[in-house]
Amino acid sequence: MAQTVGYPLAAAGPLAAGAVHQATGSWTVPIALVLGVCVAALGVGLLAARDRKV
């Protein structure tokens, strides 16, 4: 299931970045969006890596 959703989502990333670059004429917005996704992934990863017992 994760591959079914993950691969198309990952494939859409470069296309979306290119579309945003073409729409804005600058790399500032696409890079800012990528950094935002990285910060969100860091936050989720830190929450997932907490030392807890279930």
PyMOL Python script that loads the backbone (N, CA, C, O; Angstrom):
from pymol import cmd

cmd.read_pdbstr("""\
ATOM      1  N   MET A   1       0.827  -1.186   0.000  1.00  0.00           N
ATOM      2  CA  MET A   1       0.000   0.000   0.000  1.00  0.00           C
ATOM      3  C   MET A   1       0.870   1.248   0.000  1.00  0.00           C
ATOM      4  O   MET A   1       0.572   2.206  -0.713  1.00  0.00           O
ATOM      5  N   ALA A   2       1.933   1.252   0.783  1.00  0.00           N
ATOM      6  CA  ALA A   2       2.782   2.439   0.855  1.00  0.00           C
ATOM      7  C   ALA A   2       3.444   2.714  -0.488  1.00  0.00           C
ATOM      8  O   ALA A   2       3.587   3.872  -0.879  1.00  0.00           O
ATOM      9  N   GLN A   3       3.846   1.671  -1.195  1.00  0.00           N
ATOM     10  CA  GLN A   3       4.467   1.873  -2.503  1.00  0.00           C
ATOM     11  C   GLN A   3       3.459   2.380  -3.516  1.00  0.00           C
ATOM     12  O   GLN A   3       3.803   3.175  -4.391  1.00  0.00           O
ATOM     13  N   THR A   4       2.228   1.932  -3.409  1.00  0.00           N
ATOM     14  CA  THR A   4       1.189   2.365  -4.339  1.00  0.00           C
ATOM     15  C   THR A   4       0.947   3.864  -4.222  1.00  0.00           C
ATOM     16  O   THR A   4       0.680   4.527  -5.224  1.00  0.00           O
ATOM     17  N   VAL A   5       1.036   4.394  -3.034  1.00  0.00           N
ATOM     18  CA  VAL A   5       0.835   5.828  -2.818  1.00  0.00           C
ATOM     19  C   VAL A   5       2.149   6.581  -2.903  1.00  0.00           C
ATOM     20  O   VAL A   5       2.196   7.678  -3.460  1.00  0.00           O
ATOM     21  N   GLY A   6       3.204   6.019  -2.369  1.00  0.00           N
ATOM     22  CA  GLY A   6       4.477   6.717  -2.249  1.00  0.00           C
ATOM     23  C   GLY A   6       5.161   7.005  -3.572  1.00  0.00           C
ATOM     24  O   GLY A   6       5.654   8.113  -3.782  1.00  0.00           O
ATOM     25  N   TYR A   7       5.202   6.039  -4.457  1.00  0.00           N
ATOM     26  CA  TYR A   7       5.903   6.241  -5.728  1.00  0.00           C
ATOM     27  C   TYR A   7       5.243   7.305  -6.605  1.00  0.00           C
ATOM     28  O   TYR A   7       5.948   8.171  -7.123  1.00  0.00           O
ATOM     29  N   PRO A   8       3.923   7.279  -6.792  1.00  0.00           N
ATOM     30  CA  PRO A   8       3.314   8.366  -7.581  1.00  0.00           C
ATOM     31  C   PRO A   8       3.471   9.736  -6.917  1.00  0.00           C
ATOM     32  O   PRO A   8       3.649  10.745  -7.599  1.00  0.00           O
ATOM     33  N   LEU A   9       3.404   9.765  -5.591  1.00  0.00           N
ATOM     34  CA  LEU A   9       3.602  11.030  -4.880  1.00  0.00           C
ATOM     35  C   LEU A   9       5.027  11.539  -5.075  1.00  0.00           C
ATOM     36  O   LEU A   9       5.236  12.732  -5.293  1.00  0.00           O
ATOM     37  N   ALA A  10       6.004  10.644  -4.997  1.00  0.00           N
ATOM     38  CA  ALA A  10       7.397  11.034  -5.206  1.00  0.00           C
ATOM     39  C   ALA A  10       7.647  11.444  -6.650  1.00  0.00           C
ATOM     40  O   ALA A  10       8.450  12.341  -6.906  1.00  0.00           O
ATOM     41  N   ALA A  11       6.976  10.806  -7.588  1.00  0.00           N
ATOM     42  CA  ALA A  11       7.145  11.160  -8.999  1.00  0.00           C
ATOM     43  C   ALA A  11       6.522  12.515  -9.311  1.00  0.00           C
ATOM     44  O   ALA A  11       6.974  13.204 -10.226  1.00  0.00           O
ATOM     45  N   ALA A  12       5.500  12.904  -8.569  1.00  0.00           N
ATOM     46  CA  ALA A  12       4.840  14.187  -8.806  1.00  0.00           C
ATOM     47  C   ALA A  12       5.660  15.361  -8.275  1.00  0.00           C
ATOM     48  O   ALA A  12       5.455  16.494  -8.711  1.00  0.00           O
ATOM     49  N   GLY A  13       6.573  15.119  -7.356  1.00  0.00           N
ATOM     50  CA  GLY A  13       7.363  16.194  -6.757  1.00  0.00           C
ATOM     51  C   GLY A  13       8.177  17.001  -7.753  1.00  0.00           C
ATOM     52  O   GLY A  13       8.042  18.224  -7.785  1.00  0.00           O
ATOM     53  N   PRO A  14       9.019  16.369  -8.570  1.00  0.00           N
ATOM     54  CA  PRO A  14       9.789  17.138  -9.548  1.00  0.00           C
ATOM     55  C   PRO A  14       8.911  17.842 -10.584  1.00  0.00           C
ATOM     56  O   PRO A  14       9.229  18.946 -11.025  1.00  0.00           O
ATOM     57  N   LEU A  15       7.813  17.202 -10.967  1.00  0.00           N
ATOM     58  CA  LEU A  15       6.901  17.853 -11.910  1.00  0.00           C
ATOM     59  C   LEU A  15       6.270  19.093 -11.284  1.00  0.00           C
ATOM     60  O   LEU A  15       6.142  20.128 -11.937  1.00  0.00           O
ATOM     61  N   ALA A  16       5.880  18.984 -10.028  1.00  0.00           N
ATOM     62  CA  ALA A  16       5.285  20.129  -9.332  1.00  0.00           C
ATOM     63  C   ALA A  16       6.312  21.235  -9.140  1.00  0.00           C
ATOM     64  O   ALA A  16       5.990  22.412  -9.306  1.00  0.00           O
ATOM     65  N   ALA A  17       7.541  20.875  -8.792  1.00  0.00           N
ATOM     66  CA  ALA A  17       8.591  21.887  -8.627  1.00  0.00           C
ATOM     67  C   ALA A  17       8.861  22.603  -9.941  1.00  0.00           C
ATOM     68  O   ALA A  17       9.053  23.819  -9.959  1.00  0.00           O
ATOM     69  N   GLY A  18       8.878  21.858 -11.039  1.00  0.00           N
ATOM     70  CA  GLY A  18       9.072  22.475 -12.345  1.00  0.00           C
ATOM     71  C   GLY A  18       7.923  23.384 -12.724  1.00  0.00           C
ATOM     72  O   GLY A  18       8.141  24.448 -13.303  1.00  0.00           O
ATOM     73  N   ALA A  19       6.709  22.983 -12.409  1.00  0.00           N
ATOM     74  CA  ALA A  19       5.541  23.810 -12.708  1.00  0.00           C
ATOM     75  C   ALA A  19       5.553  25.098 -11.890  1.00  0.00           C
ATOM     76  O   ALA A  19       5.222  26.166 -12.405  1.00  0.00           O
ATOM     77  N   VAL A  20       5.932  24.998 -10.621  1.00  0.00           N
ATOM     78  CA  VAL A  20       6.008  26.198  -9.787  1.00  0.00           C
ATOM     79  C   VAL A  20       7.128  27.113 -10.284  1.00  0.00           C
ATOM     80  O   VAL A  20       6.971  28.334 -10.312  1.00  0.00           O
ATOM     81  N   HIS A  21       8.251  26.523 -10.674  1.00  0.00           N
ATOM     82  CA  HIS A  21       9.356  27.326 -11.219  1.00  0.00           C
ATOM     83  C   HIS A  21       8.924  28.048 -12.489  1.00  0.00           C
ATOM     84  O   HIS A  21       9.230  29.225 -12.676  1.00  0.00           O
ATOM     85  N   GLN A  22       8.221  27.344 -13.352  1.00  0.00           N
ATOM     86  CA  GLN A  22       7.771  27.946 -14.604  1.00  0.00           C
ATOM     87  C   GLN A  22       6.746  29.044 -14.329  1.00  0.00           C
ATOM     88  O   GLN A  22       6.741  30.065 -15.017  1.00  0.00           O
ATOM     89  N   ALA A  23       5.883  28.854 -13.340  1.00  0.00           N
ATOM     90  CA  ALA A  23       4.853  29.839 -13.033  1.00  0.00           C
ATOM     91  C   ALA A  23       5.437  31.095 -12.389  1.00  0.00           C
ATOM     92  O   ALA A  23       4.962  32.203 -12.639  1.00  0.00           O
ATOM     93  N   THR A  24       6.472  30.921 -11.555  1.00  0.00           N
ATOM     94  CA  THR A  24       7.025  32.072 -10.844  1.00  0.00           C
ATOM     95  C   THR A  24       8.246  32.656 -11.530  1.00  0.00           C
ATOM     96  O   THR A  24       8.574  33.823 -11.318  1.00  0.00           O
ATOM     97  N   GLY A  25       8.929  31.857 -12.356  1.00  0.00           N
ATOM     98  CA  GLY A  25      10.138  32.331 -13.024  1.00  0.00           C
ATOM     99  C   GLY A  25      11.342  32.391 -12.111  1.00  0.00           C
ATOM    100  O   GLY A  25      12.358  32.992 -12.461  1.00  0.00           O
ATOM    101  N   SER A  26      11.244  31.777 -10.949  1.00  0.00           N
ATOM    102  CA  SER A  26      12.327  31.804  -9.969  1.00  0.00           C
ATOM    103  C   SER A  26      12.378  30.459  -9.255  1.00  0.00           C
ATOM    104  O   SER A  26      11.385  29.735  -9.181  1.00  0.00           O
ATOM    105  N   TRP A  27      13.554  30.147  -8.735  1.00  0.00           N
ATOM    106  CA  TRP A  27      13.699  28.901  -7.971  1.00  0.00           C
ATOM    107  C   TRP A  27      13.450  29.118  -6.483  1.00  0.00           C
ATOM    108  O   TRP A  27      13.508  28.162  -5.710  1.00  0.00           O
ATOM    109  N   THR A  28      13.177  30.336  -6.068  1.00  0.00           N
ATOM    110  CA  THR A  28      13.003  30.627  -4.646  1.00  0.00           C
ATOM    111  C   THR A  28      11.793  29.896  -4.062  1.00  0.00           C
ATOM    112  O   THR A  28      11.902  29.281  -3.002  1.00  0.00           O
ATOM    113  N   VAL A  29      10.667  29.952  -4.723  1.00  0.00           N
ATOM    114  CA  VAL A  29       9.446  29.326  -4.190  1.00  0.00           C
ATOM    115  C   VAL A  29       9.551  27.805  -4.185  1.00  0.00           C
ATOM    116  O   VAL A  29       9.225  27.190  -3.170  1.00  0.00           O
ATOM    117  N   PRO A  30       9.995  27.163  -5.285  1.00  0.00           N
ATOM    118  CA  PRO A  30      10.105  25.697  -5.209  1.00  0.00           C
ATOM    119  C   PRO A  30      11.092  25.222  -4.132  1.00  0.00           C
ATOM    120  O   PRO A  30      10.843  24.223  -3.457  1.00  0.00           O
ATOM    121  N   ILE A  31      12.197  25.931  -3.975  1.00  0.00           N
ATOM    122  CA  ILE A  31      13.166  25.528  -2.947  1.00  0.00           C
ATOM    123  C   ILE A  31      12.578  25.734  -1.558  1.00  0.00           C
ATOM    124  O   ILE A  31      12.798  24.915  -0.666  1.00  0.00           O
ATOM    125  N   ALA A  32      11.831  26.824  -1.365  1.00  0.00           N
ATOM    126  CA  ALA A  32      11.185  27.056  -0.074  1.00  0.00           C
ATOM    127  C   ALA A  32      10.164  25.961   0.228  1.00  0.00           C
ATOM    128  O   ALA A  32      10.041  25.522   1.372  1.00  0.00           O
ATOM    129  N   LEU A  33       9.435  25.521  -0.793  1.00  0.00           N
ATOM    130  CA  LEU A  33       8.480  24.427  -0.593  1.00  0.00           C
ATOM    131  C   LEU A  33       9.182  23.128  -0.223  1.00  0.00           C
ATOM    132  O   LEU A  33       8.713  22.395   0.648  1.00  0.00           O
ATOM    133  N   VAL A  34      10.297  22.840  -0.878  1.00  0.00           N
ATOM    134  CA  VAL A  34      11.064  21.630  -0.555  1.00  0.00           C
ATOM    135  C   VAL A  34      11.591  21.701   0.880  1.00  0.00           C
ATOM    136  O   VAL A  34      11.547  20.710   1.609  1.00  0.00           O
ATOM    137  N   LEU A  35      12.085  22.866   1.281  1.00  0.00           N
ATOM    138  CA  LEU A  35      12.554  23.022   2.661  1.00  0.00           C
ATOM    139  C   LEU A  35      11.408  22.868   3.659  1.00  0.00           C
ATOM    140  O   LEU A  35      11.596  22.309   4.740  1.00  0.00           O
ATOM    141  N   GLY A  36      10.230  23.359   3.302  1.00  0.00           N
ATOM    142  CA  GLY A  36       9.060  23.177   4.163  1.00  0.00           C
ATOM    143  C   GLY A  36       8.694  21.716   4.333  1.00  0.00           C
ATOM    144  O   GLY A  36       8.355  21.279   5.433  1.00  0.00           O
ATOM    145  N   VAL A  37       8.761  20.958   3.244  1.00  0.00           N
ATOM    146  CA  VAL A  37       8.488  19.516   3.323  1.00  0.00           C
ATOM    147  C   VAL A  37       9.542  18.826   4.185  1.00  0.00           C
ATOM    148  O   VAL A  37       9.223  17.913   4.946  1.00  0.00           O
ATOM    149  N   CYS A  38      10.795  19.260   4.067  1.00  0.00           N
ATOM    150  CA  CYS A  38      11.870  18.676   4.885  1.00  0.00           C
ATOM    151  C   CYS A  38      11.646  18.947   6.369  1.00  0.00           C
ATOM    152  O   CYS A  38      11.858  18.064   7.201  1.00  0.00           O
ATOM    153  N   VAL A  39      11.222  20.155   6.702  1.00  0.00           N
ATOM    154  CA  VAL A  39      10.954  20.492   8.106  1.00  0.00           C
ATOM    155  C   VAL A  39       9.790  19.660   8.634  1.00  0.00           C
ATOM    156  O   VAL A  39       9.835  19.168   9.762  1.00  0.00           O
ATOM    157  N   ALA A  40       8.749  19.503   7.819  1.00  0.00           N
ATOM    158  CA  ALA A  40       7.609  18.680   8.236  1.00  0.00           C
ATOM    159  C   ALA A  40       8.037  17.225   8.430  1.00  0.00           C
ATOM    160  O   ALA A  40       7.622  16.582   9.394  1.00  0.00           O
ATOM    161  N   ALA A  41       8.863  16.703   7.524  1.00  0.00           N
ATOM    162  CA  ALA A  41       9.340  15.319   7.651  1.00  0.00           C
ATOM    163  C   ALA A  41      10.221  15.162   8.886  1.00  0.00           C
ATOM    164  O   ALA A  41      10.174  14.132   9.558  1.00  0.00           O
ATOM    165  N   LEU A  42      11.020  16.179   9.185  1.00  0.00           N
ATOM    166  CA  LEU A  42      11.846  16.135  10.394  1.00  0.00           C
ATOM    167  C   LEU A  42      10.972  16.064  11.638  1.00  0.00           C
ATOM    168  O   LEU A  42      11.230  15.274  12.546  1.00  0.00           O
ATOM    169  N   GLY A  43       9.938  16.895  11.673  1.00  0.00           N
ATOM    170  CA  GLY A  43       9.037  16.882  12.828  1.00  0.00           C
ATOM    171  C   GLY A  43       8.346  15.545  13.007  1.00  0.00           C
ATOM    172  O   GLY A  43       8.276  15.027  14.122  1.00  0.00           O
ATOM    173  N   VAL A  44       7.835  14.982  11.927  1.00  0.00           N
ATOM    174  CA  VAL A  44       7.168  13.685  12.003  1.00  0.00           C
ATOM    175  C   VAL A  44       8.167  12.594  12.383  1.00  0.00           C
ATOM    176  O   VAL A  44       7.851  11.703  13.172  1.00  0.00           O
ATOM    177  N   GLY A  45       9.368  12.668  11.820  1.00  0.00           N
ATOM    178  CA  GLY A  45      10.389  11.668  12.144  1.00  0.00           C
ATOM    179  C   GLY A  45      10.805  11.713  13.602  1.00  0.00           C
ATOM    180  O   GLY A  45      10.993  10.672  14.233  1.00  0.00           O
ATOM    181  N   LEU A  46      10.950  12.918  14.139  1.00  0.00           N
ATOM    182  CA  LEU A  46      11.303  13.033  15.557  1.00  0.00           C
ATOM    183  C   LEU A  46      10.191  12.502  16.450  1.00  0.00           C
ATOM    184  O   LEU A  46      10.461  11.874  17.473  1.00  0.00           O
ATOM    185  N   LEU A  47       8.956  12.749  16.071  1.00  0.00           N
ATOM    186  CA  LEU A  47       7.846  12.198  16.853  1.00  0.00           C
ATOM    187  C   LEU A  47       7.797  10.673  16.751  1.00  0.00           C
ATOM    188  O   LEU A  47       7.506   9.996  17.737  1.00  0.00           O
ATOM    189  N   ALA A  48       8.075  10.140  15.585  1.00  0.00           N
ATOM    190  CA  ALA A  48       8.036   8.692  15.401  1.00  0.00           C
ATOM    191  C   ALA A  48       9.189   7.992  16.099  1.00  0.00           C
ATOM    192  O   ALA A  48       9.079   6.816  16.445  1.00  0.00           O
ATOM    193  N   ALA A  49      10.296   8.698  16.312  1.00  0.00           N
ATOM    194  CA  ALA A  49      11.487   8.081  16.894  1.00  0.00           C
ATOM    195  C   ALA A  49      11.557   8.223  18.407  1.00  0.00           C
ATOM    196  O   ALA A  49      12.566   7.875  19.022  1.00  0.00           O
ATOM    197  N   ARG A  50      10.494   8.731  19.004  1.00  0.00           N
ATOM    198  CA  ARG A  50      10.509   8.887  20.461  1.00  0.00           C
ATOM    199  C   ARG A  50      10.676   7.522  21.151  1.00  0.00           C
ATOM    200  O   ARG A  50      10.205   6.493  20.667  1.00  0.00           O
ATOM    201  N   ASP A  51      11.342   7.558  22.262  1.00  0.00           N
ATOM    202  CA  ASP A  51      11.556   6.330  23.026  1.00  0.00           C
ATOM    203  C   ASP A  51      10.343   6.094  23.920  1.00  0.00           C
ATOM    204  O   ASP A  51      10.287   6.557  25.059  1.00  0.00           O
ATOM    205  N   ARG A  52       9.373   5.360  23.371  1.00  0.00           N
ATOM    206  CA  ARG A  52       8.134   5.084  24.105  1.00  0.00           C
ATOM    207  C   ARG A  52       7.797   3.611  24.011  1.00  0.00           C
ATOM    208  O   ARG A  52       8.220   2.912  23.090  1.00  0.00           O
ATOM    209  N   LYS A  53       7.041   3.167  24.965  1.00  0.00           N
ATOM    210  CA  LYS A  53       6.534   1.801  24.927  1.00  0.00           C
ATOM    211  C   LYS A  53       5.058   1.841  24.608  1.00  0.00           C
ATOM    212  O   LYS A  53       4.318   2.687  25.111  1.00  0.00           O
ATOM    213  N   VAL A  54       4.646   0.927  23.777  1.00  0.00           N
ATOM    214  CA  VAL A  54       3.235   0.881  23.372  1.00  0.00           C
ATOM    215  C   VAL A  54       2.511  -0.150  24.189  1.00  0.00           C
ATOM    216  O   VAL A  54       1.310  -0.350  24.008  1.00  0.00           O
TER     217      VAL A  54
END
""", "prot")
cmd.dss("prot")
cmd.show_as("cartoon", "prot")
cmd.util.cbc("prot")
cmd.orient("prot")
